[in-house]
Structures are given as structure tokens and as C-alpha cells.
């Protein structure tokens, strides 16, 4: 599709409803989401129905082919897993057409709401059911089936790595450090491959029970420990709490023991996949649909990956001091920009706050503490590599070269350096309402 104007999309939706359902569109509402989507009310021969057209993120933001998600949803439906009713596939605009649900989507809060936490315990049993689906059926749905222990362990990592290499535009010393660690520490004793949700838990509920699971764009076949790792990833931005209880619920439902070292491996992979897949969009997409939200994912997931590896290696991480804001000659203008942006109408949908406001706050913080962040990072890199780079860009290039040549011999020092750097950069997001900015890694046991 070349014409992506809203009018053209709406016309395409109306054509699909007329052709596939012999219906007439009564109303179309575009939703504020990470992925373009529309709720549609249509009059059909069987009465009025409510539809949800779910499209792809768009060029530069896509993760997996949308059609693959459609086929996985169809498979889960056939296997009796609760998903929204699937009406079909729309070619123009490309979209999955499903029932629009009036239930509540889970967006966190299970750390303080016992009813929500109980639902996620029930979700773990659904996850165990999905893991029992014959992988031959996953193959028939178009998913690749890894055969070797290495392929099983790296199934998700390779998805992220392909996106990272495609979008890499400069030095990324921390990502290169983790890429090396991951490929050197592949668990070679795991040979069971299952259908994975890979971005759990996402579901609708009616206040007491799960009514449907959804958002399966990252579904693939790999190690079941990867799905447990994804629960830990979601917890830092859509709080779940009680991770250990959930993992035990999965163990009971699946009858499979928890391989803790492999769970830690996949936790590192799952967290590091976030900056690997989002970094290029932050550099090259303007206007970005949610720059500060994506940046919060990038930095918060990086911090959690570092925390997990430090835990695996038994490395203590020192607290990182808060930086004191410095007023610059641009400070008053940026303060005024924030004040103007605060007058914006709160956003609808999933956006946490108006994008202009979040960008204004970020720009003000970058002006106040950005130079100090760069100075401290250059000094720490210099102490490790033995000479002082002339700029932060030179420092990152030199550090990447050091990581590639000597990273394995200096793991502890590099973990501490990356931790300090990431914690300082998270200070640039002060005031942003995403839990991931301050929420640490939940304990798995």
C-alpha cells in the first residue's frame, strides 16, 4: 500500500467490511496506540458488530511480519486458547481483523492489586498450555522451528540481532559487550523447543478473569524459559510483582522444572533485545511516535540487563549519585518550553503524557546535566582504556574497540562502567511517568 492517508485507510476498511461481511461501516475510530489500530462499528446481516483492525507499527518500527501474528492468533484460537474472535485478514490496509473487546487490557498494577495478580497466575497456566501445542502446527502457521540447542537458545536473540545490525550507525559498546557475552554463554543442554508468546503477559480481563490474550507480534519457537524471562521484562514497565510466585505457578501448571541458569540467560537476552531493536528508531525516525517512551524502554531495559548479569557474575554495583542541574544560557527558554507544553491536553490511549511535554522535559534535563554525563563517562572510559578521548563520540568508538578486543578479560569493570553510564542517562528522564525509569529488576526467587 503506497497511500497511507487516513481517508484511504478508512475507505479500505469500509471495502473489507462490505466484501467480507456484507456489511456497512457505521463508525471508525482511530486509537492512540504504539501500533496503528481502529475500532469499527459495522451493520451486518446478523446485526451490529464491533471490530478491531490492528495494523503494523510502520516502516522502521516493525518487528515481525504482521501476517505471522495473524497466523499465530488463528492457531491459538484453533487450540482453544482464549484470543479475540478473528474475523480475517485485511489486505489494504494490511491489518488483522478481530472482535473489538469491551474488557480491560492489562497495563500494570498487579503489584498492588491482588485480583490482577491472581489473573496473571491464571495466565501462567495458559502459557503452559501454549507451550504444549505441537510445533508442527507452529511450522504450518509459518514459524521457523529451531533444531539445535544453539538455535533454540538464540531464536529471540537472532531476531533482535538482525534488527540491530541493520540499524547500527555508530559505536554501541554496551550492546557489543552483551552480544559477545550471550554468544559465549549459550546453554547447550536445552533441546526442547515450544511455541512462545515472547512478550507476556498481555491480556484482556473483565475484572475477575482473563477473557483473551493478545499482542503476539513477537511469537516464535524457542526455549520455554524465554517466556518466563519476558514476564520479568514486562514487570519493570507494567508492574506485576511477585515474580517468584508466578514462576512457581508455571512450574506447577507445566510440570517442568525451572532451569534457573537458563532463565537468567534468557532474562539478559530479553532485556538486551529492547535497545537492540529500538535504538535505530530513536536515531532515524522524526517525528517519532513516542520518542521518550521508547528511550525509557531502551535505558530501563539496559539497566535491567546489567543488573541481571551482575547478579549472575556476583558483582556488586555501586549506587550512582544524582547529578546537580546546572543553569545554562538556554535554561530559561527551555523552562518556558516545559511550562507551555504542560498546558497541552493529556493524551488519549496508551501514551503516558503529551509527546511535546515529554520531549520538552528531556531537552531541559539534557541541557542541565548532559555535559556532566559526558564528562564523567569520558573519564571512566579513559581510566579503563588508558588514554583520554577528545569527545564522547571518540570515547564510545574507543570503548567499543576495547570491548571487542578485551571485553571478556574485563567483564567486571565494564559491567560497572555500563551501569554507571546507564543510571546517569536515566536521570535525563526525571519526571517521565513510566515506571521503567525507576523500577528495578524483580526477584525471580
N, C-alpha and C positions, 0 to 999 in steps of 0.2 A: 504494500500500500504506500503510495507516494504522497497523497493528500491526507494529512493528519489533522486538518482543521476540525473543530468541534462540530460544525454543521455537517461535514462529510461523515464523521463518525456516527452522529445521530441518525443520519439517513441510512447508513449501513446497518445499524441496529434495527431500524424500522423494517428494512427489507428482510432481514433474517427472521424477525417475528412473523412477518406476513407469509414468507415462504415456508418456514419450518413448522409454525404453529397455527397457520391460517388465522393469525390474529392482527390486531391493530394496537399500536402503541398509544397509551393514554398520557404517559408522563415519563420523562427521563431526567434523572438527577445525577450529575457527576459528583463523585465523592472525593474528599481530600484524603488521599492515601499515598503511600510510597509508590504503589503501582496504580496506573490509571484504571478506574473502575466506575461502573454506572449501575444504579438501581433503576429498574424499568417496571412500570405497571402496564400490563397489556390485557386487552379484552380478547378472549379466545372463544371458540365454540363450547368449551367446558366452563366458561366463566372467567372472571378476572384472575390473573396470576401475577405474582411478583417475581421478577427475575433479577439476577445479578450478573452483569458482564464484567469479567475480570481479565484485564489485558496484561501486557508485559511492561517492564519498567521503562523501556525505551532504549535507544541506541546509547551505548556506553554504560548503561546501568544494569543490563540484563545479566542473569547468572546462568540459567539453564534455558533450553528451548521451552517456550510456553506449552507447546504441544505435548512435551513429555509429562508435564504436570497434569494435563488433561487425561492422558492415558493412565497415569497412576491413580487419579481420582476414580476413574471408571473401574480399575482393578479393585480398589478398596471397596467400592460400592458392591461389586460382584461378590466380594468375600465377606460381606455383612458388616464391614467396619462403618460406623456412623460418619457419613460425609453429607454435605448438602446434596439434594437431588440434582443430578446432572441432566440438563436438557440437550446439550450438544456442543458442537464446536462451530464458532463463527469465523469465517474466512476473512471478512472485510467489514469492520476491523477485526484483526485476529484477537479472539477472546474465548475464554471458557464461559459457557452459559450455564448457570446453576440457579437454584432457587435462592431468592433473597430471604434471609432469615431475620426474624424479629428478635431473636435471642441476643444475649450479651456476649461480645467477644472478650476473651481473657486478655487483659493488658497489665497484669501485675496485681499486687495487693494480697497475694496468698500468704505472705509472710505475717500479715496481721489479721487475716480473715480465715478462721478455721474451716468455714464451709467451702471456700475456694481451695484451700489446701487439700481437703478431702476429695474434691473433684480431681485434683492433679494426682492424688494417689490412685483414683479410679483410672485416670489416663494411663498410668504405668501398666495397668492390666491390658488396656487397648494396645499399647506399644508392644507388649509381649505377644499379643495376637498377630499384629502386623509382622513381627519377626518370624512367625511360623508359616507365613504364606510361601508357597512353593516358588523358588526363584525362577523356575521355568516360566511361570506366569509373568514374573517381572521382566524376563527376557522377551516374552511375547508382547509386552507393553512397550518395548523399545529400550529398556535399560541394559547397560553393559554388565556382564557377570564376571567379576574378577575370579581368577583361577588359583593363583599362587598366594601364599601368605603375605608376600610383599604387596601384591596388587590389592588384596583385601585391606591391609593396614593403611595403604596410601590412596585409597579410592577418593576420599574427600580432599585430601591434600593436593592431589594432582589437578582437581578441578580448580582449586584456588591458585595453584602454582601457574597453571596456564593463563589465568586472568592476570596474575602478577607480571609474568614475563611479557605478555602482550602490551601491558600498560607501563612498564618500567621506563622511566625517562631520566633517571639520575641515580646517584648512590642511595642505597637503602641498607645501611649496615646492620640494623637490628633484624630486619627481615632475612637478610643473608645469613646472619648468625643462626636464626631459628631454622631456616631451610637446611643448613648443614647439620644441625643437631637432630632434626627429625629424620633425615635420611640415614644418619649414623645409628639411630636407635629404634629402627623398625622392629616391632615384636614379630619374630619369625615363627612362633609356636601356635599362632591362631589360624585355623583353617576353615572356620565356619563363616559363611557369608549369608547375610539376610537382607531383606528389603528394609531400608532405613527411611525414617521421616527426615532426619538430618537437621531439623530446625524446630525441635519440640520445646515445650508443649504449646500448641496453638489450637484453640477450640472455641466453640460457642457453648453457652450454657443458659439454662432457664432460671438460675438462682439456686438450684438444688442439685442439678445433674448435667453432665455433658450431653449436648444434643448433636454436635457434629464437630469433627476435626477438619482443619483446612490449612491453606498455605503450605503446599507441598512442592514448591519450586526447586528445592534442593534434594528431593528424594533420589536415592541411588542405592546400590547394593554394596554392602561392606560389613565391617565388624559391628556387632550389636553394642559394644561399649561406646561406639561413637554417638549413638543416640542418647546414652546416659550423659555423655560429655556435653551434648547440646542443651540438656536441661540446665547444666551449670552455667552455660553461656547466657541463656535467656534470663537466669536469675539476677544477673548484675544490672539488667535494664528494665525488666518487668518482674519485680521481686516475687520470689516463690517461698524461700526459706525452707528449713527442714529438709535439706537435700539428702541427708543420710537416711531419713525416714522413707523418702521416695525411692531411693536406690534399693532399700530393703524390700519395699513393696514390689519392685520389679523382680527382684531375686525370687520372691515367693511366687509371683504370678508366672514367671518363666520357667522356674525350676532349674535355672542355670546359675552357677556360682559367679560371683563378681571377681574378675581379674583386675585387681587394683592397680597394678603397674601399667596395664594396658589402658585402663580408664584414665590414668594420669597422662599417658601418651596422647590419647585422643582429646583430652581436655586442652593440652597445649596446641595440638593441630587445629582444633575447632576455634579456639580464641585467635590464633595467629592467622587463620583464614580470613578473618574480618578485615584487618588492614591490608592483607594481600589483595582482596577483592574490591575494596573501596578506595584505596589510595589514588588510583588513576582518575577516578571521577572527581575527586577534590582538586586535582591539578588542572584538569582539562575541560570541565563542564561548567559553563557560565551562561545564563544563571543556573545554578544547581537547584534541584527541587527542595533540598533541605541540608545546606552545607554544614551548619553547626551540629545538627543531629548526626549526620554521617561522621563528622570529625569526632564527636563524642564516642561513637562506636569504635572508631579507629584507635583512639587513645585509651579508652576504657578496656577494650579487649586486649590491647598490647600490655597494659599493666597486669591484667589477669594472667596472661600467658607467662609473663616474667615471674609473677608470684608463684605460679604452679611449678615452673622449672626450678625456682629457688627452693621450693618445698621438696621436690624430687631430689635435688642435689644437697639438701641440708645446709643451705646458705642463708644466713641471717641478713635481712635487708634493713638498712638504717632508715629512720624517719627522714623525710625531706622537708626542710624549712620552708615556710611560706615567704614569698618574695614581697618586699615592700614596694608598693606602686610609686613611681617617680613621675611627677608632673612635667610634661614637655610643652613645647610651644603649640602643639596641636591639641593639647588636652582639653581646653575649654570648648573647642569646636566639636570634639568627639563626645564630650559630656552633653552638649546640646543635642547632638545627633541621637544619643540614647534617650534623652528626655522627649524628643519629638517622636521617636519610634515607640515609646511606651504609650503613646496616645492611639496606636493602631488597634483596631478591633481584634479581639482574641480569635485565633483561627478555629475553623471547624475541623472535624475529622481527627486524624492521628497526630497532626503537628502539635508540638508541645507549647509553642508560642509563635508569634508572628516572626517570619523569617528575617524581616528587616531589623526587628528588635534584637534577635539573637546575633545577627551579623554586626550590628552597632556595638553591642556589648563586647563581642570578641575583638573588634577593631580597637576599642578603647583599652582593653586589657593588654592587647599586643603592643600598643603604644606605651603603656605604663611599665610593663615588665618584660616585653620581648627582648630588648637589648641585654638585660641581665641574664635571661635564659641562655642566649647565645654565648655571652662571655663565660659563664660557668661551664657550659658544655665544651667549649673550645679548650678551656683549662684542663678539664678532666680527660679529654681525649689526648691532649698534649702529654699529660703525665703517663699515659698508657703507651703511646706510640713513640715517645722520645724526642719529639720536636713540636714546635708550636705553629699550627696552620695560620694563614693570614686572614681567613674568613670562615664562617660557619659552613659554607659550601665546600671549601677546601678541607675542612675538618671532617665532614661526612665522607668525602671521597677517600681521604687517608684512612679513616676508620674502617670503611668497607674493605679496602685493600688489606688492612691488618686482620680483619675478621677472616677473610678468605685464605690468608697465608698462615695465621697463627691462632685463629679463634678457638680451636679445640684445646690448646695449651693454656688459654687464659679465660676459661669459662666463668669462673667466679668473679673476676674483675669486670668482665663485660656485662654480666648479669646485673651487677651493682650499678654500673655506668648507665645501662639502658633503663634501669628502674628510676634512678635519679632524674634522668632526662625526661622520661615519660610523666613522672609525677609533677615536674615543673610545668610541662606543657599542659597538663590537665588544669593547672591554675589559670590558664587563659580562658577556661570555660566557666569561671566562677559566676554564679548567678543563673546558669542554664539549668532548667528544671528536670533534666534527665537523671534518673537515679545512677546511671552508669558513671557519672562524673565523680561520684564519691563512694559508691558501693563496692566493697571489696569482694574477693572470691569466697563463695560459700563453702563450708567444710563438707566433704563427701562422707566422712565417717569420724 
